[in-house]
Amino acid sequence: MTTGITKHSVMIAGHRTSVSLEDPFWEVLSEIAAERGQSVQALIGGIDAGREGQNLSSAIRVFVLNAVRDPRPDPA
């Protein structure tokens, strides 16, 4: 089973940046955003605000993992 990596361009705090993630992470991130009634870009902005120097792609993967493990809303 191969998983593609897709790069998306997002605007965070007024700056455009690219984020590369495996397709399953994008899919779950989109589901989480939809459940919360927000855009993926807004959700990524919240993750970015709390990542404390961690690589953004890694912070998103950890966020998704935590959301799957504990589905209670995260403040991101």
WOMOBEL-V68160 format. One line per field, one symbol per residue. ss: DSSP state (2 for helix, 1 for strand, 0 for the rest). phi: phi as a letter, one per 30 degrees, with the letter a starting at -180 (. if undefined). A space follows every 50 residues. Layout:
# WOMOBEL-V68160
ss=???
phi=???
This chain:
# WOMOBEL-V68160
ss=00001111111100111111112222222222222200022222222220 00000222222222222220000000
phi=.cbdcccccbcbhibdbcbcbdeddddddddddddcibddddddeddddc dhidedddddddededdddbddecdd
